[in-house]
Amino acid sequence: MLVDFPEEVTDDSDAPLVCTIPPADTGDLHPAESEARGLLPAWRRTMESYGRSTVGKVVTAEGVPRVLGLFARVAEGENWKEVGLPGDPTKVAADIRNYYEEASLSLTEAVPGARQAESWFVGGTAAGDVVQRAGWR
């Protein structure tokens, strides 16, 4: 027998995080590259706190800003095979996403769900925009 209860359980795990990204020197860099540089101290704090990282299968955390510059070139129309990506674009993109998600742990008081951090990366960062627009042309 099924019983209806008046309480409603909701799942906010799809709501993106709200993380203020620290500013970085933009110079002549693409905004996604500059953004990633600004996140490096937050990523390092997370790494120190947890003692491990999922970043580094292809690109180190320190290399994420540079490869975002390459992804930006692809997003602007260059062929991804010609920009000099250091490996499989899907694996490089995973390192970028993991870098952002790990940095987010040091930028918010909340303990984010995996989907929240991913939603923030895709919809709330310059890097997420660039990776999405690159689309492996």
C-alpha positions as CSV (number, residue, x, y, z in Angstrom):
1,M,0.0,0.0,0.0
2,L,1.3,3.5,-0.9
3,V,0.8,6.4,1.5
4,D,1.2,10.0,0.5
5,F,2.9,12.2,3.0
6,P,2.6,16.0,3.1
7,E,6.3,16.6,3.3
8,E,8.2,17.2,0.1
9,V,11.9,16.3,-0.2
10,T,13.8,18.4,-2.7
11,D,17.3,17.9,-4.1
12,D,19.2,21.1,-4.7
13,S,22.3,19.2,-5.9
14,D,21.9,20.6,-9.4
15,A,22.1,24.2,-8.2
16,P,25.5,25.6,-9.1
17,L,27.9,26.7,-6.4
18,V,28.5,30.4,-5.8
19,C,32.3,30.9,-5.7
20,T,34.0,34.2,-6.1
21,I,37.1,33.6,-8.2
22,P,40.1,35.6,-7.0
23,P,41.4,38.2,-9.5
24,A,44.6,37.5,-11.4
25,D,46.7,39.7,-13.6
26,T,45.0,39.6,-17.0
27,G,47.7,41.2,-19.1
28,D,47.3,39.8,-22.6
29,L,45.9,36.5,-21.5
30,H,42.6,35.1,-22.5
31,P,40.1,35.6,-19.6
32,A,39.9,31.8,-19.0
33,E,43.7,31.6,-18.7
34,S,43.7,34.5,-16.3
35,E,40.9,33.0,-14.3
36,A,42.7,29.7,-13.9
37,R,45.8,31.5,-12.7
38,G,43.7,33.3,-10.0
39,L,42.4,29.9,-8.8
40,L,45.9,28.4,-8.3
41,P,46.2,29.5,-4.6
42,A,42.7,28.0,-3.9
43,W,43.6,24.8,-5.6
44,R,46.9,24.6,-3.5
45,R,44.9,25.1,-0.3
46,T,42.6,22.2,-1.2
47,M,45.6,20.1,-2.1
48,E,47.3,20.8,1.2
49,S,44.1,20.2,3.1
50,Y,43.3,16.8,1.5
51,G,46.7,15.7,0.5
52,R,45.7,14.4,-2.9
53,S,44.3,15.5,-6.2
54,T,42.6,14.1,-9.3
55,V,44.4,16.7,-11.4
56,G,47.5,15.6,-13.3
57,K,46.4,12.7,-15.6
58,V,47.7,14.8,-18.5
59,V,48.2,18.4,-17.2
60,T,49.5,19.5,-13.8
61,A,47.6,22.2,-11.9
62,E,50.2,24.7,-12.8
63,G,49.7,23.8,-16.5
64,V,45.9,24.3,-16.5
65,P,46.1,28.1,-17.3
66,R,48.3,27.5,-20.3
67,V,46.1,24.7,-21.7
68,L,43.1,26.9,-21.2
69,G,44.8,29.4,-23.5
70,L,45.0,26.5,-26.1
71,F,41.4,25.6,-25.6
72,A,40.5,29.3,-26.2
73,R,42.3,29.2,-29.5
74,V,40.2,26.1,-30.5
75,A,37.0,27.9,-29.4
76,E,38.0,30.8,-31.6
77,G,38.3,28.5,-34.6
78,E,41.7,26.9,-34.7
79,N,42.0,23.1,-35.2
80,W,42.6,21.3,-31.9
81,K,45.1,19.0,-33.6
82,E,47.2,22.0,-34.5
83,V,47.3,24.1,-31.3
84,G,49.7,21.8,-29.4
85,L,47.5,20.2,-26.7
86,P,49.6,17.9,-24.5
87,G,47.3,14.9,-24.9
88,D,43.8,13.7,-25.6
89,P,41.5,16.7,-25.4
90,T,38.9,14.8,-23.4
91,K,41.5,13.9,-20.7
92,V,42.9,17.4,-20.7
93,A,39.4,18.8,-20.3
94,A,38.9,16.4,-17.3
95,D,42.0,17.8,-15.7
96,I,40.7,21.3,-16.1
97,R,37.3,20.5,-14.7
98,N,38.9,18.6,-11.7
99,Y,41.2,21.6,-11.1
100,Y,38.2,23.9,-10.9
101,E,36.1,21.6,-8.8
102,E,39.0,21.1,-6.3
103,A,39.7,24.8,-6.1
104,S,36.0,25.4,-5.4
105,L,36.4,23.5,-2.1
106,S,38.6,26.3,-0.8
107,L,36.3,29.1,-2.1
108,T,33.0,28.2,-0.5
109,E,31.8,27.4,3.0
110,A,29.4,24.8,1.6
111,V,30.4,21.2,1.0
112,P,29.5,21.0,-2.7
113,G,27.9,18.0,-4.4
114,A,29.6,16.8,-7.5
115,R,26.9,18.1,-9.7
116,Q,26.9,21.5,-8.0
117,A,30.6,22.0,-8.7
118,E,30.3,20.8,-12.2
119,S,27.3,23.1,-12.9
120,W,29.4,26.0,-11.5
121,F,32.3,25.1,-13.7
122,V,30.2,24.8,-16.9
123,G,27.9,27.7,-16.3
124,G,29.8,30.1,-14.1
125,T,33.4,30.2,-15.3
126,A,35.2,31.5,-18.3
127,A,37.1,28.1,-18.5
128,G,33.8,26.1,-18.6
129,D,32.6,28.4,-21.4
130,V,35.8,27.9,-23.4
131,V,35.9,24.1,-22.9
132,Q,32.3,23.9,-24.1
133,R,32.8,26.2,-27.1
134,A,35.9,24.3,-28.1
135,G,33.8,21.3,-28.9
136,W,36.7,19.4,-30.6
137,R,36.6,21.3,-33.9
